[in-house]
């Protein structure tokens, strides 16, 4: 098998094509494609998604990607909230009611909730 054919097989595997579909496109026997996949289970220049275990094609631009999609990234973060090291908590005082509240990621908040914001606008 030529390197060009191997590259084409790997590209099609990343897109989710089955061995039979790849064989039909490349005009090769399906058994040849299956044996190639069996001998080369890992696709070169790929990384494994931390959530679903799918392959991520590595390029210079996305070399540090950990997830194959935004959906996988959000699902992993939502299921692993306890392992996340959140550093951006700010303790602030509400301009309307004077109570202290915590804000994550935004140190410029002025009100603890929407009700306080609306109440301060109506005064």
C-alpha positions as CSV (number, residue, x, y, z in Angstrom):
1,X,0.0,0.0,0.0
2,X,1.3,3.4,-0.9
3,X,1.8,6.2,1.6
4,X,-0.7,8.3,-0.3
5,X,-3.4,5.6,0.1
6,X,-2.6,5.2,3.8
7,X,-3.0,8.9,4.3
8,X,-6.3,8.9,2.5
9,X,-7.5,5.9,4.7
10,X,-6.5,7.8,7.8
11,X,-8.3,11.0,6.7
12,X,-11.5,9.0,6.0
13,X,-11.2,7.2,9.3
14,X,-11.1,10.6,11.1
15,X,-14.3,11.6,9.3
16,X,-16.0,8.4,10.5
17,X,-16.1,6.3,7.4
18,X,-16.4,2.5,7.8
19,X,-13.9,0.1,6.2
20,X,-16.4,-0.9,3.6
21,X,-17.0,2.8,2.6
22,X,-13.3,3.5,2.4
23,X,-12.8,0.4,0.3
24,X,-15.5,1.5,-2.1
25,X,-13.9,5.0,-2.5
26,X,-10.4,3.7,-3.0
27,X,-11.4,0.7,-5.1
28,X,-9.7,-1.8,-2.8
29,X,-11.0,-4.9,-1.1
30,X,-12.6,-4.3,2.2
31,X,-10.4,-6.9,3.8
32,X,-7.3,-5.0,2.8
33,X,-8.7,-1.8,4.5
34,X,-9.7,-3.8,7.6
35,X,-6.3,-5.4,7.9
36,X,-4.6,-2.0,7.5
37,X,-6.8,-0.5,10.3
38,X,-6.1,-3.5,12.5
39,X,-2.3,-3.1,12.0
40,X,-2.5,0.7,12.5
41,X,-5.1,1.3,15.3
42,X,-3.7,4.7,16.1
43,X,-3.9,7.4,13.4
44,X,-0.7,9.4,13.1
45,X,-0.7,13.1,14.2
46,X,-3.8,12.6,16.3
47,X,-4.7,12.9,19.9
48,X,-7.4,11.2,22.0
49,X,-10.4,13.2,23.2
50,X,-10.6,13.3,27.0
51,X,-14.3,12.9,27.0
52,X,-15.4,10.5,24.3
53,X,-12.1,8.9,23.3
54,X,-12.4,10.0,19.7
55,X,-9.5,11.1,17.5
56,X,-8.5,14.8,17.2
57,X,-6.3,15.7,14.2
58,X,-3.3,17.6,15.4
59,X,-2.1,20.7,13.5
60,X,0.1,23.6,14.5
61,X,-3.0,25.7,15.3
62,X,-4.7,23.1,17.5
63,X,-1.8,21.2,18.9
64,X,-3.0,21.6,22.5
65,X,-6.6,20.6,22.0
66,X,-8.0,18.2,24.6
67,X,-11.5,17.7,23.2
68,X,-12.8,16.8,19.8
69,X,-15.7,19.3,20.0
70,X,-17.2,22.1,22.1
71,X,-20.0,19.7,23.1
72,X,-17.4,17.2,24.5
73,X,-15.5,20.0,26.3
74,X,-18.6,21.3,28.0
75,X,-19.8,17.8,28.9
76,X,-16.5,17.0,30.5
77,X,-16.3,20.3,32.4
78,X,-19.9,19.8,33.7
79,X,-19.2,16.3,34.9
80,X,-15.8,17.1,36.5
81,X,-16.7,20.3,38.4
82,X,-14.9,19.1,41.6
83,X,-11.5,18.7,39.8
84,X,-11.5,22.2,38.4
85,X,-9.2,24.7,40.2
86,X,-11.2,27.9,40.0
87,X,-9.1,30.9,41.0
88,X,-11.2,33.8,39.8
89,X,-13.6,34.2,42.7
90,X,-14.1,37.8,43.9
91,X,-15.9,38.9,47.1
92,X,-17.8,42.1,46.4
93,X,-20.4,44.3,48.1
94,X,-23.8,45.0,46.4
95,X,-24.4,48.7,45.8
96,X,-28.1,48.3,46.4
97,X,-28.6,46.0,49.5
98,X,-25.0,46.2,50.9
99,X,-24.6,42.4,51.2
100,X,-21.4,40.7,50.3
101,X,-21.6,38.2,47.4
102,X,-19.1,36.1,45.4
103,X,-18.6,36.7,41.7
104,X,-16.7,34.2,39.5
105,X,-14.6,35.8,36.7
106,X,-16.0,39.3,36.9
107,X,-14.6,41.7,39.5
108,X,-16.6,44.6,38.1
109,X,-20.1,43.5,39.1
110,X,-22.0,46.0,41.2
111,X,-25.1,44.1,42.2
112,X,-25.7,40.7,43.8
113,X,-28.7,39.8,41.6
114,X,-31.0,41.1,39.0
115,X,-33.6,42.2,41.5
116,X,-31.1,44.5,43.2
117,X,-30.1,45.9,39.8
118,X,-33.8,46.7,38.9
119,X,-34.5,48.1,42.4
120,X,-31.5,50.5,42.2
121,X,-32.7,51.7,38.8
122,X,-36.2,52.5,40.1
123,X,-34.9,54.6,43.0
